[in-house]
């Protein structure tokens, strides 16, 4: 399966986006959290700027205006990489895995 490298600015985080997978899901699979909410291209919570590369959308009409598209804005929740990408997503961060909760032993209960 073909995949495309994605560089996230300004954090410098990197991940690979497999063909046919949204940029958002590829980031999450790599342990990177991008801002998101609806995951279907309507809420615009994930909107970020594509600095370089190309994408296609998995839906017919993503929630962006023509002007926004021309300026390079994309919706990673429904965008699929078709080349190497560089995106600007200031809210990107590594997904923190919380350690399991540990309860102190306090003795037997009756």
LINTACOR-V137173 format. One record per helix or strand. SS is the DSSP state (alpha for helix, beta for strand). FROM is the first residue (numbers start at 1). LEN is the number of residues. Records with the same first field share a line. If there is no record, write none. Layout:
SS=FROM-LEN ; FROM-LEN
This chain:
beta=3-7 ; 13-6 ; 22-1 ; 32-2 ; 47-6 ; 55-3 ; 73-3 ; 79-3 ; 85-4 ; 93-2
alpha=23-7 ; 66-6
